[in-house]
Amino acid sequence: MFKSALVIALVALACVAHAADDDVLTLTSDNFDSTIEQNDFVVVEFFAPWCGHCKKLAPEYAKAATILKEDGIVLGAVDATVESDLASRFGVRGYPTLKLFKHGEATEYKGGRTVDTIVSYVRKATGPPAVELADVDAVNSFKESGKVVVVGYFDKLDGHEYKAFIDAAKADEDISYGVTTNADAASDAGVTAPAVVLYKKFDEGKNVFDAEWSRFNIADFVTANKLPSVIPFTMDVAGEIFQSKIGKIAFLFTDEENEAYSEIAKEYKGKFVFATSDSSQTRLTSYLGVEKSDFPTFYILETGAQMKKFPIPEGGADADAIRAHIEEYLAGNLKPHFKSEPVPEPNDGPVTVIVGKNFDEIVMDESKDVSSRP
């Protein structure tokens, strides 16, 4: 078992101020407190004019502001280089930093950085755990409101099954849940109440819950089905891959199409997040120590407190070899290529040590560069 530590050098990426005519409110020391006091829900982005990662976020944030404005939710932006006191007050150490204020209290924003993920996260964080849907039209409209949504069909809003559904909805910060007691809606969905259906705009389109009723089984059902069967890796979807509750990633590194890999993903659905990466994703390959000359190759990656990787033995990554490697892993016969070390202290200087425990925070942050150290 090899131990490995990785280092990064902080670099500046850049951002521009939000346009004055969009729906993002410019916040300063003059209007910040009054805005927070006068609105139940406010999302605040702290940015810097030199930050390109903010620049990438800006159009998505502006679109989200327009959508959420209809819900009475304000999205604002603070130029932290000008309003340094505000940035210091809320512990801003990097850009962009987003905070969600609920009834005046600042909470950590844990959502994504695309318009869909921003809207979904904020609506979920500020609304009921499940939106009540009155009829078929309401259900159909709700199904179109996000890339992934979950609908519970019940005879009444009571009972063991309903409680399990609501408890699962409360615990899920990412996905929007709806609930209906309309019999026509259940018939239209092709289910008999009580039932839970996950609707998604990819793969097979929907999945029906078929396990024993419990909040944990419903949560596992959603986790197993909310992602595409195979995800091409980019930094935009890094959070979906590395922060999945499944905690295990199957990575195929290849510059070629591989249809057989999709079939493998279906066979082991729910056991891994299946992803592919081409050689252009140098941040990921650098972190894992994968050279272009290694392509094609296959890794299993554990993303728990101790980051571990299980690379396939040399000799390619055809379908049979991948299946055999997965089976060996599931049988507990593989040893990790390296074990993450404890996060060193301090870890906030110009050079930061990367280990499994802070991978999500550092490596997925596109504003920082990653390099391997022997």
JODA-V414140 format. One record per residue. N is the residue number from 1. RES is the residue in one small letter. PHI is phi in whole degrees, 0 to 359 (999 if undefined). Layout:
((N,RES,PHI) (N,RES,PHI))
This chain:
((1,m,999) (2,f,260) (3,k,264) (4,s,217) (5,a,236) (6,l,237) (7,v,240) (8,i,229) (9,a,250) (10,l,288) (11,v,230) (12,a,269) (13,l,242) (14,a,226) (15,c,216) (16,v,242) (17,a,294) (18,h,290) (19,a,300) (20,a,292) (21,d,262) (22,d,270) (23,d,267) (24,v,272) (25,l,279) (26,t,285) (27,l,253) (28,t,227) (29,s,298) (30,d,284) (31,n,238) (32,f,297) (33,d,298) (34,s,293) (35,t,295) (36,i,295) (37,e,289) (38,q,271) (39,n,231) (40,d,295) (41,f,227) (42,v,222) (43,v,258) (44,v,237) (45,e,256) (46,f,263) (47,f,229) (48,a,229) (49,p,299) (50,w,266) (51,c,263) (52,g,288) (53,h,295) (54,c,293) (55,k,300) (56,k,292) (57,l,287) (58,a,310) (59,p,294) (60,e,292) (61,y,296) (62,a,294) (63,k,296) (64,a,297) (65,a,299) (66,t,295) (67,i,292) (68,l,287) (69,k,302) (70,e,293) (71,d,268) (72,g,78) (73,i,255) (74,v,264) (75,l,247) (76,g,235) (77,a,221) (78,v,241) (79,d,283) (80,a,291) (81,t,284) (82,v,265) (83,e,262) (84,s,295) (85,d,294) (86,l,295) (87,a,298) (88,s,294) (89,r,300) (90,f,253) (91,g,65) (92,v,284) (93,r,237) (94,g,206) (95,y,229) (96,p,281) (97,t,246) (98,l,247) (99,k,234) (100,l,250) (101,f,261) (102,k,244) (103,h,52) (104,g,89) (105,e,262) (106,a,281) (107,t,233) (108,e,288) (109,y,276) (110,k,243) (111,g,273) (112,g,274) (113,r,233) (114,t,248) (115,v,302) (116,d,296) (117,t,287) (118,i,296) (119,v,298) (120,s,298) (121,y,295) (122,v,293) (123,r,298) (124,k,294) (125,a,287) (126,t,250) (127,g,245) (128,p,291) (129,p,299) (130,a,218) (131,v,281) (132,e,283) (133,l,245) (134,a,283) (135,d,206) (136,v,300) (137,d,298) (138,a,295) (139,v,295) (140,n,297) (141,s,295) (142,f,296) (143,k,299) (144,e,271) (145,s,280) (146,g,203) (147,k,293) (148,v,222) (149,v,221) (150,v,236) (151,v,237) (152,g,258) (153,y,250) (154,f,223) (155,d,283) (156,k,208) (157,l,274) (158,d,195) (159,g,99) (160,h,300) (161,e,295) (162,y,296) (163,k,297) (164,a,299) (165,f,296) (166,i,295) (167,d,296) (168,a,294) (169,a,296) (170,k,298) (171,a,278) (172,d,265) (173,e,274) (174,d,254) (175,i,255) (176,s,276) (177,y,244) (178,g,233) (179,v,217) (180,t,217) (181,t,248) (182,n,282) (183,a,295) (184,d,295) (185,a,295) (186,a,296) (187,s,297) (188,d,297) (189,a,278) (190,g,77) (191,v,231) (192,t,245) (193,a,295) (194,p,279) (195,a,206) (196,v,232) (197,v,234) (198,l,262) (199,y,255) (200,k,215) (201,k,264) (202,f,197) (203,d,50) (204,e,279) (205,g,92) (206,k,200) (207,n,224) (208,v,251) (209,f,295) (210,d,223) (211,a,257) (212,e,295) (213,w,286) (214,s,201) (215,r,300) (216,f,288) (217,n,292) (218,i,294) (219,a,299) (220,d,296) (221,f,299) (222,v,294) (223,t,301) (224,a,289) (225,n,244) (226,k,279) (227,l,254) (228,p,303) (229,s,301) (230,v,226) (231,i,248) (232,p,292) (233,f,287) (234,t,218) (235,m,295) (236,d,294) (237,v,251) (238,a,302) (239,g,297) (240,e,300) (241,i,283) (242,f,279) (243,q,258) (244,s,298) (245,k,291) (246,i,298) (247,g,78) (248,k,224) (249,i,241) (250,a,256) (251,f,251) (252,l,257) (253,f,262) (254,t,202) (255,d,257) (256,e,243) (257,e,292) (258,n,216) (259,e,293) (260,a,297) (261,y,294) (262,s,296) (263,e,292) (264,i,297) (265,a,299) (266,k,293) (267,e,296) (268,y,247) (269,k,303) (270,g,90) (271,k,270) (272,f,218) (273,v,272) (274,f,265) (275,a,221) (276,t,235) (277,s,217) (278,d,265) (279,s,287) (280,s,283) (281,q,274) (282,t,290) (283,r,297) (284,l,292) (285,t,295) (286,s,295) (287,y,298) (288,l,275) (289,g,75) (290,v,266) (291,e,269) (292,k,300) (293,s,293) (294,d,281) (295,f,293) (296,p,280) (297,t,211) (298,f,222) (299,y,232) (300,i,254) (301,l,236) (302,e,264) (303,t,245) (304,g,280) (305,a,301) (306,q,247) (307,m,292) (308,k,227) (309,k,231) (310,f,233) (311,p,284) (312,i,291) (313,p,301) (314,e,302) (315,g,124) (316,g,97) (317,a,214) (318,d,281) (319,a,301) (320,d,296) (321,a,293) (322,i,294) (323,r,301) (324,a,297) (325,h,294) (326,i,297) (327,e,297) (328,e,296) (329,y,295) (330,l,296) (331,a,279) (332,g,79) (333,n,265) (334,l,256) (335,k,254) (336,p,293) (337,h,291) (338,f,207) (339,k,243) (340,s,295) (341,e,268) (342,p,301) (343,v,297) (344,p,286) (345,e,240) (346,p,284) (347,n,222) (348,d,232) (349,g,274) (350,p,292) (351,v,243) (352,t,245) (353,v,277) (354,i,254) (355,v,226) (356,g,303) (357,k,293) (358,n,243) (359,f,300) (360,d,302) (361,e,288) (362,i,257) (363,v,292) (364,m,284) (365,d,279) (366,e,292) (367,s,277) (368,k,232) (369,d,264) (370,v,238) (371,s,219) (372,s,274) (373,r,231) (374,p,303))
